[in-house]
Amino acid sequence: MIVVIFEAEIRSLDDEYQHLAKQLRQLATEKYRCLRFESVTEGGKEIAVSYWHSLEDVNAWKADSLHQKAQQMGRAFWYRHYTVTIAEVLHQYEKGTP
């Protein structure tokens, strides 16, 4: 399993961002086999964590035309700075009742 961690310093998030983010999450899970996608925005920072079956799925997602548009918008308008970390999950476990 692969995890993608997106960390950003927000410049300005608008209605177009909200709309596109919702579309992208749906596309990631329905077309690119994303297992889980969670994000939080607080105090001028955003972090999104997504889990994927494979690196090939992540690369296909990155190349999607809608995702490419979002990346361009992010660089131009929404984010001052961002970092993307891609890692392999070696072990994962849960405790308690969800």
Phi and psi in radians as a Rosetta constraint file:
Dihedral C 1 N 2 CA 2 C 2 CIRCULARHARMONIC -1.999 0.35
Dihedral N 2 CA 2 C 2 N 3 CIRCULARHARMONIC 2.466 0.35
Dihedral C 2 N 3 CA 3 C 3 CIRCULARHARMONIC -2.061 0.35
Dihedral N 3 CA 3 C 3 N 4 CIRCULARHARMONIC 2.395 0.35
Dihedral C 3 N 4 CA 4 C 4 CIRCULARHARMONIC -2.033 0.35
Dihedral N 4 CA 4 C 4 N 5 CIRCULARHARMONIC 2.180 0.35
Dihedral C 4 N 5 CA 5 C 5 CIRCULARHARMONIC -2.022 0.35
Dihedral N 5 CA 5 C 5 N 6 CIRCULARHARMONIC 2.060 0.35
Dihedral C 5 N 6 CA 6 C 6 CIRCULARHARMONIC -1.903 0.35
Dihedral N 6 CA 6 C 6 N 7 CIRCULARHARMONIC 2.102 0.35
Dihedral C 6 N 7 CA 7 C 7 CIRCULARHARMONIC -2.117 0.35
Dihedral N 7 CA 7 C 7 N 8 CIRCULARHARMONIC 2.300 0.35
Dihedral C 7 N 8 CA 8 C 8 CIRCULARHARMONIC -2.464 0.35
Dihedral N 8 CA 8 C 8 N 9 CIRCULARHARMONIC 2.616 0.35
Dihedral C 8 N 9 CA 9 C 9 CIRCULARHARMONIC -1.722 0.35
Dihedral N 9 CA 9 C 9 N 10 CIRCULARHARMONIC 2.107 0.35
Dihedral C 9 N 10 CA 10 C 10 CIRCULARHARMONIC -1.398 0.35
Dihedral N 10 CA 10 C 10 N 11 CIRCULARHARMONIC 2.356 0.35
Dihedral C 10 N 11 CA 11 C 11 CIRCULARHARMONIC -1.600 0.35
Dihedral N 11 CA 11 C 11 N 12 CIRCULARHARMONIC -0.994 0.35
Dihedral C 11 N 12 CA 12 C 12 CIRCULARHARMONIC -2.923 0.35
Dihedral N 12 CA 12 C 12 N 13 CIRCULARHARMONIC 2.187 0.35
Dihedral C 12 N 13 CA 13 C 13 CIRCULARHARMONIC -1.887 0.35
Dihedral N 13 CA 13 C 13 N 14 CIRCULARHARMONIC 2.254 0.35
Dihedral C 13 N 14 CA 14 C 14 CIRCULARHARMONIC -2.042 0.35
Dihedral N 14 CA 14 C 14 N 15 CIRCULARHARMONIC -3.043 0.35
Dihedral C 14 N 15 CA 15 C 15 CIRCULARHARMONIC -1.092 0.35
Dihedral N 15 CA 15 C 15 N 16 CIRCULARHARMONIC -0.632 0.35
Dihedral C 15 N 16 CA 16 C 16 CIRCULARHARMONIC -1.097 0.35
Dihedral N 16 CA 16 C 16 N 17 CIRCULARHARMONIC -0.683 0.35
Dihedral C 16 N 17 CA 17 C 17 CIRCULARHARMONIC -1.035 0.35
Dihedral N 17 CA 17 C 17 N 18 CIRCULARHARMONIC -0.850 0.35
Dihedral C 17 N 18 CA 18 C 18 CIRCULARHARMONIC -1.027 0.35
Dihedral N 18 CA 18 C 18 N 19 CIRCULARHARMONIC -0.789 0.35
Dihedral C 18 N 19 CA 19 C 19 CIRCULARHARMONIC -1.120 0.35
Dihedral N 19 CA 19 C 19 N 20 CIRCULARHARMONIC -0.830 0.35
Dihedral C 19 N 20 CA 20 C 20 CIRCULARHARMONIC -1.174 0.35
Dihedral N 20 CA 20 C 20 N 21 CIRCULARHARMONIC -0.681 0.35
Dihedral C 20 N 21 CA 21 C 21 CIRCULARHARMONIC -1.055 0.35
Dihedral N 21 CA 21 C 21 N 22 CIRCULARHARMONIC -0.737 0.35
Dihedral C 21 N 22 CA 22 C 22 CIRCULARHARMONIC -1.112 0.35
Dihedral N 22 CA 22 C 22 N 23 CIRCULARHARMONIC -0.775 0.35
Dihedral C 22 N 23 CA 23 C 23 CIRCULARHARMONIC -1.068 0.35
Dihedral N 23 CA 23 C 23 N 24 CIRCULARHARMONIC -0.744 0.35
Dihedral C 23 N 24 CA 24 C 24 CIRCULARHARMONIC -1.172 0.35
Dihedral N 24 CA 24 C 24 N 25 CIRCULARHARMONIC -0.701 0.35
Dihedral C 24 N 25 CA 25 C 25 CIRCULARHARMONIC -1.064 0.35
Dihedral N 25 CA 25 C 25 N 26 CIRCULARHARMONIC -0.768 0.35
Dihedral C 25 N 26 CA 26 C 26 CIRCULARHARMONIC -1.119 0.35
Dihedral N 26 CA 26 C 26 N 27 CIRCULARHARMONIC -0.766 0.35
Dihedral C 26 N 27 CA 27 C 27 CIRCULARHARMONIC -1.085 0.35
Dihedral N 27 CA 27 C 27 N 28 CIRCULARHARMONIC -0.728 0.35
Dihedral C 27 N 28 CA 28 C 28 CIRCULARHARMONIC -1.046 0.35
Dihedral N 28 CA 28 C 28 N 29 CIRCULARHARMONIC -0.770 0.35
Dihedral C 28 N 29 CA 29 C 29 CIRCULARHARMONIC -1.366 0.35
Dihedral N 29 CA 29 C 29 N 30 CIRCULARHARMONIC -0.656 0.35
Dihedral C 29 N 30 CA 30 C 30 CIRCULARHARMONIC -1.425 0.35
Dihedral N 30 CA 30 C 30 N 31 CIRCULARHARMONIC -0.607 0.35
Dihedral C 30 N 31 CA 31 C 31 CIRCULARHARMONIC -1.863 0.35
Dihedral N 31 CA 31 C 31 N 32 CIRCULARHARMONIC -0.571 0.35
Dihedral C 31 N 32 CA 32 C 32 CIRCULARHARMONIC -1.967 0.35
Dihedral N 32 CA 32 C 32 N 33 CIRCULARHARMONIC 0.272 0.35
Dihedral C 32 N 33 CA 33 C 33 CIRCULARHARMONIC 1.084 0.35
Dihedral N 33 CA 33 C 33 N 34 CIRCULARHARMONIC 0.513 0.35
Dihedral C 33 N 34 CA 34 C 34 CIRCULARHARMONIC -1.156 0.35
Dihedral N 34 CA 34 C 34 N 35 CIRCULARHARMONIC 2.258 0.35
Dihedral C 34 N 35 CA 35 C 35 CIRCULARHARMONIC -1.386 0.35
Dihedral N 35 CA 35 C 35 N 36 CIRCULARHARMONIC -0.688 0.35
Dihedral C 35 N 36 CA 36 C 36 CIRCULARHARMONIC -2.763 0.35
Dihedral N 36 CA 36 C 36 N 37 CIRCULARHARMONIC 2.485 0.35
Dihedral C 36 N 37 CA 37 C 37 CIRCULARHARMONIC -2.449 0.35
Dihedral N 37 CA 37 C 37 N 38 CIRCULARHARMONIC 2.036 0.35
Dihedral C 37 N 38 CA 38 C 38 CIRCULARHARMONIC -2.293 0.35
Dihedral N 38 CA 38 C 38 N 39 CIRCULARHARMONIC 2.496 0.35
Dihedral C 38 N 39 CA 39 C 39 CIRCULARHARMONIC -2.538 0.35
Dihedral N 39 CA 39 C 39 N 40 CIRCULARHARMONIC 2.716 0.35
Dihedral C 39 N 40 CA 40 C 40 CIRCULARHARMONIC -2.505 0.35
Dihedral N 40 CA 40 C 40 N 41 CIRCULARHARMONIC 2.464 0.35
Dihedral C 40 N 41 CA 41 C 41 CIRCULARHARMONIC -2.153 0.35
Dihedral N 41 CA 41 C 41 N 42 CIRCULARHARMONIC 2.233 0.35
Dihedral C 41 N 42 CA 42 C 42 CIRCULARHARMONIC -2.754 0.35
Dihedral N 42 CA 42 C 42 N 43 CIRCULARHARMONIC 2.312 0.35
Dihedral C 42 N 43 CA 43 C 43 CIRCULARHARMONIC 0.975 0.35
Dihedral N 43 CA 43 C 43 N 44 CIRCULARHARMONIC 0.707 0.35
Dihedral C 43 N 44 CA 44 C 44 CIRCULARHARMONIC 1.404 0.35
Dihedral N 44 CA 44 C 44 N 45 CIRCULARHARMONIC 0.140 0.35
Dihedral C 44 N 45 CA 45 C 45 CIRCULARHARMONIC -2.168 0.35
Dihedral N 45 CA 45 C 45 N 46 CIRCULARHARMONIC 2.626 0.35
Dihedral C 45 N 46 CA 46 C 46 CIRCULARHARMONIC -2.294 0.35
Dihedral N 46 CA 46 C 46 N 47 CIRCULARHARMONIC 2.467 0.35
Dihedral C 46 N 47 CA 47 C 47 CIRCULARHARMONIC -2.360 0.35
Dihedral N 47 CA 47 C 47 N 48 CIRCULARHARMONIC 2.328 0.35
Dihedral C 47 N 48 CA 48 C 48 CIRCULARHARMONIC -2.246 0.35
Dihedral N 48 CA 48 C 48 N 49 CIRCULARHARMONIC 2.351 0.35
Dihedral C 48 N 49 CA 49 C 49 CIRCULARHARMONIC -2.195 0.35
Dihedral N 49 CA 49 C 49 N 50 CIRCULARHARMONIC 2.218 0.35
Dihedral C 49 N 50 CA 50 C 50 CIRCULARHARMONIC -2.298 0.35
Dihedral N 50 CA 50 C 50 N 51 CIRCULARHARMONIC 2.575 0.35
Dihedral C 50 N 51 CA 51 C 51 CIRCULARHARMONIC -2.047 0.35
Dihedral N 51 CA 51 C 51 N 52 CIRCULARHARMONIC 2.397 0.35
Dihedral C 51 N 52 CA 52 C 52 CIRCULARHARMONIC -2.332 0.35
Dihedral N 52 CA 52 C 52 N 53 CIRCULARHARMONIC 2.701 0.35
Dihedral C 52 N 53 CA 53 C 53 CIRCULARHARMONIC -1.146 0.35
Dihedral N 53 CA 53 C 53 N 54 CIRCULARHARMONIC -0.718 0.35
Dihedral C 53 N 54 CA 54 C 54 CIRCULARHARMONIC -2.678 0.35
Dihedral N 54 CA 54 C 54 N 55 CIRCULARHARMONIC 2.858 0.35
Dihedral C 54 N 55 CA 55 C 55 CIRCULARHARMONIC -1.144 0.35
Dihedral N 55 CA 55 C 55 N 56 CIRCULARHARMONIC -0.562 0.35
Dihedral C 55 N 56 CA 56 C 56 CIRCULARHARMONIC -1.067 0.35
Dihedral N 56 CA 56 C 56 N 57 CIRCULARHARMONIC -0.692 0.35
Dihedral C 56 N 57 CA 57 C 57 CIRCULARHARMONIC -1.114 0.35
Dihedral N 57 CA 57 C 57 N 58 CIRCULARHARMONIC -0.737 0.35
Dihedral C 57 N 58 CA 58 C 58 CIRCULARHARMONIC -1.079 0.35
Dihedral N 58 CA 58 C 58 N 59 CIRCULARHARMONIC -0.800 0.35
Dihedral C 58 N 59 CA 59 C 59 CIRCULARHARMONIC -1.135 0.35
Dihedral N 59 CA 59 C 59 N 60 CIRCULARHARMONIC -0.661 0.35
Dihedral C 59 N 60 CA 60 C 60 CIRCULARHARMONIC -1.139 0.35
Dihedral N 60 CA 60 C 60 N 61 CIRCULARHARMONIC -0.717 0.35
Dihedral C 60 N 61 CA 61 C 61 CIRCULARHARMONIC -1.072 0.35
Dihedral N 61 CA 61 C 61 N 62 CIRCULARHARMONIC -0.786 0.35
Dihedral C 61 N 62 CA 62 C 62 CIRCULARHARMONIC -1.077 0.35
Dihedral N 62 CA 62 C 62 N 63 CIRCULARHARMONIC -0.592 0.35
Dihedral C 62 N 63 CA 63 C 63 CIRCULARHARMONIC -1.471 0.35
Dihedral N 63 CA 63 C 63 N 64 CIRCULARHARMONIC -0.178 0.35
Dihedral C 63 N 64 CA 64 C 64 CIRCULARHARMONIC -1.019 0.35
Dihedral N 64 CA 64 C 64 N 65 CIRCULARHARMONIC 2.410 0.35
Dihedral C 64 N 65 CA 65 C 65 CIRCULARHARMONIC -1.088 0.35
Dihedral N 65 CA 65 C 65 N 66 CIRCULARHARMONIC -0.653 0.35
Dihedral C 65 N 66 CA 66 C 66 CIRCULARHARMONIC -1.182 0.35
Dihedral N 66 CA 66 C 66 N 67 CIRCULARHARMONIC -0.681 0.35
Dihedral C 66 N 67 CA 67 C 67 CIRCULARHARMONIC -1.179 0.35
Dihedral N 67 CA 67 C 67 N 68 CIRCULARHARMONIC -0.651 0.35
Dihedral C 67 N 68 CA 68 C 68 CIRCULARHARMONIC -1.055 0.35
Dihedral N 68 CA 68 C 68 N 69 CIRCULARHARMONIC -0.746 0.35
Dihedral C 68 N 69 CA 69 C 69 CIRCULARHARMONIC -1.072 0.35
Dihedral N 69 CA 69 C 69 N 70 CIRCULARHARMONIC -0.773 0.35
Dihedral C 69 N 70 CA 70 C 70 CIRCULARHARMONIC -1.091 0.35
Dihedral N 70 CA 70 C 70 N 71 CIRCULARHARMONIC -0.681 0.35
Dihedral C 70 N 71 CA 71 C 71 CIRCULARHARMONIC -1.090 0.35
Dihedral N 71 CA 71 C 71 N 72 CIRCULARHARMONIC -0.748 0.35
Dihedral C 71 N 72 CA 72 C 72 CIRCULARHARMONIC -1.109 0.35
Dihedral N 72 CA 72 C 72 N 73 CIRCULARHARMONIC -0.770 0.35
Dihedral C 72 N 73 CA 73 C 73 CIRCULARHARMONIC -1.117 0.35
Dihedral N 73 CA 73 C 73 N 74 CIRCULARHARMONIC -0.695 0.35
Dihedral C 73 N 74 CA 74 C 74 CIRCULARHARMONIC -1.052 0.35
Dihedral N 74 CA 74 C 74 N 75 CIRCULARHARMONIC -0.823 0.35
Dihedral C 74 N 75 CA 75 C 75 CIRCULARHARMONIC -1.151 0.35
Dihedral N 75 CA 75 C 75 N 76 CIRCULARHARMONIC -0.670 0.35
Dihedral C 75 N 76 CA 76 C 76 CIRCULARHARMONIC -1.410 0.35
Dihedral N 76 CA 76 C 76 N 77 CIRCULARHARMONIC -0.619 0.35
Dihedral C 76 N 77 CA 77 C 77 CIRCULARHARMONIC -2.256 0.35
Dihedral N 77 CA 77 C 77 N 78 CIRCULARHARMONIC -0.727 0.35
Dihedral C 77 N 78 CA 78 C 78 CIRCULARHARMONIC -1.566 0.35
Dihedral N 78 CA 78 C 78 N 79 CIRCULARHARMONIC -0.556 0.35
Dihedral C 78 N 79 CA 79 C 79 CIRCULARHARMONIC -2.160 0.35
Dihedral N 79 CA 79 C 79 N 80 CIRCULARHARMONIC 2.454 0.35
Dihedral C 79 N 80 CA 80 C 80 CIRCULARHARMONIC -1.382 0.35
Dihedral N 80 CA 80 C 80 N 81 CIRCULARHARMONIC -0.681 0.35
Dihedral C 80 N 81 CA 81 C 81 CIRCULARHARMONIC -2.748 0.35
Dihedral N 81 CA 81 C 81 N 82 CIRCULARHARMONIC 2.569 0.35
Dihedral C 81 N 82 CA 82 C 82 CIRCULARHARMONIC -2.614 0.35
Dihedral N 82 CA 82 C 82 N 83 CIRCULARHARMONIC 2.768 0.35
Dihedral C 82 N 83 CA 83 C 83 CIRCULARHARMONIC -2.320 0.35
Dihedral N 83 CA 83 C 83 N 84 CIRCULARHARMONIC 2.404 0.35
Dihedral C 83 N 84 CA 84 C 84 CIRCULARHARMONIC -2.078 0.35
Dihedral N 84 CA 84 C 84 N 85 CIRCULARHARMONIC 2.208 0.35
Dihedral C 84 N 85 CA 85 C 85 CIRCULARHARMONIC -2.047 0.35
Dihedral N 85 CA 85 C 85 N 86 CIRCULARHARMONIC 2.272 0.35
Dihedral C 85 N 86 CA 86 C 86 CIRCULARHARMONIC -2.101 0.35
Dihedral N 86 CA 86 C 86 N 87 CIRCULARHARMONIC 2.194 0.35
Dihedral C 86 N 87 CA 87 C 87 CIRCULARHARMONIC -2.463 0.35
Dihedral N 87 CA 87 C 87 N 88 CIRCULARHARMONIC 2.781 0.35
Dihedral C 87 N 88 CA 88 C 88 CIRCULARHARMONIC -1.615 0.35
Dihedral N 88 CA 88 C 88 N 89 CIRCULARHARMONIC 2.330 0.35
Dihedral C 88 N 89 CA 89 C 89 CIRCULARHARMONIC -1.454 0.35
Dihedral N 89 CA 89 C 89 N 90 CIRCULARHARMONIC 2.067 0.35
Dihedral C 89 N 90 CA 90 C 90 CIRCULARHARMONIC -1.552 0.35
Dihedral N 90 CA 90 C 90 N 91 CIRCULARHARMONIC -0.521 0.35
Dihedral C 90 N 91 CA 91 C 91 CIRCULARHARMONIC -2.746 0.35
Dihedral N 91 CA 91 C 91 N 92 CIRCULARHARMONIC 2.457 0.35
Dihedral C 91 N 92 CA 92 C 92 CIRCULARHARMONIC -2.548 0.35
Dihedral N 92 CA 92 C 92 N 93 CIRCULARHARMONIC 2.387 0.35
Dihedral C 92 N 93 CA 93 C 93 CIRCULARHARMONIC -2.555 0.35
Dihedral N 93 CA 93 C 93 N 94 CIRCULARHARMONIC 2.801 0.35
Dihedral C 93 N 94 CA 94 C 94 CIRCULARHARMONIC -2.197 0.35
Dihedral N 94 CA 94 C 94 N 95 CIRCULARHARMONIC 2.639 0.35
Dihedral C 94 N 95 CA 95 C 95 CIRCULARHARMONIC -2.346 0.35
Dihedral N 95 CA 95 C 95 N 96 CIRCULARHARMONIC 2.607 0.35
Dihedral C 95 N 96 CA 96 C 96 CIRCULARHARMONIC 1.505 0.35
Dihedral N 96 CA 96 C 96 N 97 CIRCULARHARMONIC -3.089 0.35
Dihedral C 96 N 97 CA 97 C 97 CIRCULARHARMONIC -1.789 0.35
Dihedral N 97 CA 97 C 97 N 98 CIRCULARHARMONIC 2.200 0.35
